[in-house]
Amino acid sequence: MKKWFCIWDDLTNPLSKDLHKQNVFEILRCCAIPIAIGTRINILKKMVKIARCFSSIILLLTIFMGVEQATAQSKQTICIIGGTPSSAKIIDEIPEDLKAKYNFISFNRPGFGGTPNEAWDKNRLFELASQAGLKKNDFAVIGVSGGGPLAILIAEKFHLKHCGVISGMVTAKEYFTYADSTFTKSLMISAVNGYAEFKKTIESFPNVEEILKQADSPFSVAMQASYDDLHFILTGISYDKKTFRKTKISWLHGENDKNVALESVQLFLSKFRHTDLTIIPDASHAIDARVLVRQILDKWIKSE
């Protein structure tokens, strides 16, 4: 500090201009060092504050995501399998209060939901269910209409606690035993015989466009997918003795169902050791599955 005062004293001496210039530069140089250091320290302090702020935000986000993940994991998982045709959007129809209690998942069978057509079997079905998030020993699967027989396959494969079926289709032998009382007999015969016959038969249905629209796929893709679906259900499914012995099935069926006769369902379920058939009085195939999903879940909860 003393040196600095001496320099400033020289500024008043007219004989020391050169020295003045040199000393000014020296003053500026000497001042710049502490100023620069002070500026850097301030910047560092601000950077530390910003870093701490970001760290707090990241910590909060991590905690929030952890809570969300823990909440999702604490919910019991239920896989919903729609009918023929349908798409994974079926879970959009599940009431919000049920979604708050359970982790509902679904998946698109090949050709449904905008996916490409492909030949598939039960192993591909299991792969799709796994990709959707279904794990071994999860809570339940619920199949609607054509999704019913598929739900039974999945329940056994994943060792699920419950299997529910609403207005379910059955395998060929049981279906055709009482098919004369249905209006779907010709369609099912064509699904067994091949795609060309199936295409011709389904095109004769007056509401075919409305039916295939449920696949959420282009018309031709949805038609092929519906054939593949029904052909597999009727000719490609076989259950082993373990499935008949261990799988617990809760089945709800309309008394006046003309798609799949109630008698066919009763014959089909007679093979299984643990079944619970609820007959809906005066109901057809087109019953409100949303209401019945709730009914099945209430029954399962009460039984525990």
C-alpha positions in Angstrom: 0.0 0.0 0.0 2.8 2.4 0.8 4.4 1.9 -2.6 1.1 2.7 -4.3 0.9 6.1 -2.4 4.4 7.0 -3.6 3.5 6.3 -7.2 0.4 8.4 -6.9 2.5 11.3 -5.4 4.7 11.2 -8.5 1.8 12.0 -10.8 1.9 15.7 -9.6 5.5 16.0 -10.7 5.7 17.3 -14.3 9.2 16.1 -14.7 8.3 12.5 -14.2 5.8 11.8 -17.1 7.7 8.8 -18.4 7.9 7.5 -14.9 4.3 8.3 -14.6 3.4 6.2 -17.6 5.4 3.3 -16.4 3.9 3.5 -12.9 0.4 3.7 -14.2 0.9 0.4 -16.1 2.4 -1.0 -12.9 -0.6 0.1 -10.9 -3.0 -1.4 -13.5 -1.1 -4.6 -13.6 -1.0 -4.8 -9.8 -4.7 -3.9 -9.5 -5.7 -6.4 -12.2 -4.3 -9.3 -10.2 -6.5 -8.9 -7.1 -9.5 -7.8 -9.2 -9.2 -10.9 -11.5 -8.7 -13.2 -8.5 -11.7 -11.6 -6.8 -13.8 -11.9 -10.0 -12.9 -15.6 -10.4 -13.7 -16.3 -6.7 -17.1 -14.7 -7.2 -17.7 -16.7 -10.3 -16.6 -19.9 -8.6 -19.0 -19.1 -5.7 -21.9 -18.7 -8.1 -20.9 -21.9 -9.9 -20.9 -23.7 -6.6 -24.4 -22.4 -5.8 -25.7 -23.4 -9.2 -24.1 -26.8 -8.9 -25.8 -27.2 -5.5 -29.1 -26.1 -6.9 -28.8 -28.7 -9.8 -27.8 -31.3 -7.3 -30.9 -30.6 -5.3 -33.1 -30.8 -8.4 -31.5 -34.1 -9.5 -32.0 -35.4 -6.0 -35.6 -34.4 -5.9 -36.2 -35.9 -9.4 -34.5 -39.1 -8.3 -36.6 -39.4 -5.2 -39.8 -38.6 -7.2 -38.9 -41.2 -9.9 -38.1 -43.7 -7.1 -41.4 -43.1 -5.4 -43.3 -43.5 -8.8 -41.4 -46.7 -9.6 -42.0 -48.1 -6.1 -45.7 -47.2 -6.4 -46.0 -49.0 -9.7 -44.1 -52.0 -8.4 -46.4 -52.2 -5.3 -49.5 -52.5 -7.5 -50.5 -56.0 -8.5 -50.1 -56.6 -12.2 -53.1 -57.7 -14.3 -52.7 -58.5 -18.0 -55.8 -57.8 -20.2 -56.1 -59.8 -23.4 -58.8 -58.5 -25.8 -60.9 -60.5 -28.2 -60.7 -61.2 -31.9 -60.1 -58.5 -33.2 -58.8 -56.0 -30.6 -55.7 -54.0 -29.6 -53.7 -53.1 -26.5 -55.9 -50.0 -26.3 -58.4 -52.2 -24.5 -56.8 -51.0 -21.2 -58.0 -47.5 -22.0 -61.5 -48.8 -21.2 -60.5 -49.8 -17.6 -62.1 -47.4 -15.0 -59.6 -45.0 -13.5 -60.3 -46.1 -9.9 -59.2 -49.6 -10.9 -56.1 -48.3 -12.6 -55.2 -46.5 -9.4 -55.2 -49.9 -7.5 -53.7 -52.2 -10.1 -51.0 -52.2 -12.8 -52.9 -53.0 -16.0 -50.9 -54.1 -19.0 -51.8 -55.4 -22.4 -50.1 -56.2 -25.8 -51.0 -56.5 -29.5 -51.1 -59.9 -31.1 -49.5 -59.8 -34.6 -51.6 -57.7 -37.0 -53.5 -55.9 -34.2 -52.7 -52.4 -33.0 -50.9 -51.4 -36.2 -48.4 -54.3 -35.9 -47.4 -56.4 -39.0 -48.9 -59.8 -39.7 -46.8 -62.8 -38.8 -47.3 -66.5 -38.2 -47.3 -67.0 -34.4 -47.6 -69.7 -31.8 -47.8 -69.9 -28.0 -44.1 -69.2 -27.6 -44.6 -65.9 -29.5 -47.6 -65.2 -27.3 -45.5 -65.6 -24.2 -42.8 -63.4 -25.6 -45.3 -60.6 -26.2 -46.7 -60.9 -22.7 -43.2 -60.7 -21.3 -42.3 -57.7 -23.3 -45.5 -56.0 -22.1 -44.2 -56.4 -18.5 -45.8 -59.6 -17.3 -43.6 -61.6 -14.9 -43.7 -65.0 -13.3 -46.0 -65.2 -10.2 -47.8 -61.9 -11.1 -51.3 -61.4 -9.9 -53.7 -62.2 -12.8 -54.6 -62.3 -16.5 -58.1 -61.6 -17.8 -59.1 -62.7 -21.4 -62.1 -61.3 -23.2 -63.9 -63.4 -25.9 -61.1 -64.8 -28.2 -58.6 -63.7 -25.5 -60.0 -66.3 -23.1 -58.2 -69.4 -24.3 -55.0 -67.4 -24.7 -55.3 -66.1 -21.1 -55.4 -69.7 -19.8 -52.1 -70.5 -21.7 -50.5 -67.4 -20.2 -51.8 -68.1 -16.7 -50.1 -71.5 -16.7 -46.9 -70.4 -18.3 -46.3 -67.4 -15.9 -47.7 -69.2 -12.8 -50.2 -66.4 -12.2 -52.4 -66.4 -9.1 -55.7 -65.9 -11.0 -57.1 -66.3 -14.5 -60.3 -64.6 -15.5 -62.4 -65.1 -18.7 -65.3 -62.9 -19.9 -67.5 -64.3 -22.7 -64.7 -66.5 -23.7 -64.1 -68.6 -26.9 -63.3 -72.3 -26.4 -61.3 -74.8 -28.4 -62.7 -76.5 -31.5 -64.1 -79.7 -30.1 -66.1 -78.0 -27.4 -67.2 -75.2 -29.6 -68.5 -77.3 -32.5 -70.4 -79.7 -30.1 -73.0 -77.0 -29.6 -72.2 -74.7 -32.6 -75.7 -75.2 -34.1 -77.1 -72.8 -31.6 -74.7 -70.0 -32.6 -74.5 -67.7 -35.6 -70.7 -67.9 -35.8 -70.5 -71.6 -36.9 -69.8 -70.8 -40.6 -67.1 -68.4 -39.6 -65.4 -70.8 -37.3 -65.5 -73.6 -39.9 -63.9 -71.3 -42.4 -61.2 -70.3 -39.8 -60.3 -74.0 -39.6 -60.3 -74.6 -43.3 -58.0 -71.8 -44.4 -57.6 -68.1 -45.1 -59.3 -68.0 -48.5 -62.5 -69.5 -47.2 -62.3 -67.3 -44.1 -61.9 -64.1 -46.1 -64.9 -65.0 -48.3 -67.1 -65.8 -45.2 -66.2 -62.8 -43.2 -66.8 -60.4 -46.1 -70.4 -61.6 -46.2 -71.0 -60.3 -42.7 -73.0 -57.1 -42.9 -71.0 -55.3 -40.2 -67.5 -56.6 -41.1 -65.9 -53.1 -41.3 -67.1 -52.2 -37.9 -65.9 -55.5 -36.5 -62.4 -55.3 -38.0 -62.1 -51.6 -37.0 -61.6 -52.9 -33.4 -58.2 -54.2 -34.5 -56.9 -50.7 -34.9 -55.1 -51.8 -38.1 -55.7 -51.4 -41.9 -58.6 -53.5 -43.1 -56.6 -56.2 -44.9 -54.1 -56.5 -42.0 -56.9 -56.8 -39.5 -58.6 -59.5 -41.6 -55.5 -61.7 -41.8 -54.8 -61.1 -38.1 -58.3 -62.2 -37.2 -57.9 -65.4 -39.2 -54.6 -66.1 -37.6 -56.1 -65.6 -34.2 -59.1 -67.8 -34.6 -57.2 -70.5 -36.5 -54.7 -70.7 -33.6 -57.4 -70.8 -31.0 -59.4 -73.5 -32.8 -56.5 -75.7 -34.0 -53.3 -74.7 -32.3 -54.1 -74.7 -28.6 -53.8 -77.8 -26.5 -53.5 -77.8 -22.7 -51.5 -80.3 -20.7 -52.6 -82.2 -17.6 -50.8 -79.7 -15.4 -52.9 -76.8 -16.7 -56.1 -78.8 -16.2 -55.1 -79.7 -12.7 -53.6 -76.4 -11.4 -55.0 -73.4 -13.3 -57.7 -71.5 -11.4 -60.3 -70.0 -13.8 -63.0 -67.5 -13.0 -65.3 -67.4 -16.1 -68.3 -65.1 -16.7 -70.6 -65.9 -19.6 -73.9 -64.6 -20.9 -76.9 -66.9 -20.6 -78.0 -66.1 -24.2 -74.5 -65.9 -25.8 -74.9 -66.8 -29.5 -71.3 -66.4 -30.4 -70.1 -69.2 -28.0 -72.8 -71.4 -26.6 -73.0 -71.6 -22.8 -73.1 -75.4 -23.1 -69.8 -75.3 -25.0 -68.2 -73.3 -22.1 -69.6 -75.8 -19.5 -68.1 -78.7 -21.5 -64.8 -77.0 -21.9 -64.5 -76.1 -18.2 -65.4 -79.6 -17.1 -61.8 -80.6 -18.0 -60.4 -78.2 -15.3 -60.2 -79.0 -11.7 -60.5 -75.4 -10.3 -63.2 -73.4 -12.1 -65.8 -70.9 -11.1 -68.5 -70.2 -13.8 -70.8 -67.2 -13.3 -73.8 -67.1 -15.7 -75.0 -63.6 -16.5 -78.9 -63.8 -16.8 -80.4 -62.7 -20.1 -77.0 -61.5 -21.3 -75.6 -62.0 -24.8 -71.9 -62.0 -26.0 -71.9 -58.2 -26.1 -71.8 -57.7 -22.3 -69.9 -54.8 -20.7 -66.5 -56.2 -20.0 -65.6 -53.1 -17.9 -68.3 -53.9 -15.3 -67.3 -57.6 -15.3 -63.6 -56.9 -14.8 -64.6 -55.1 -11.6 -66.8 -58.0 -10.6 -64.0 -60.6 -11.1 -61.6 -58.4 -9.1 -64.0 -58.0 -6.3 -64.5 -61.8 -6.2 -60.7 -62.4 -6.1 -60.1 -59.9 -3.3 -62.9 -61.4 -1.2 -61.5 -64.9 -1.6 -58.1 -63.9 -0.2 
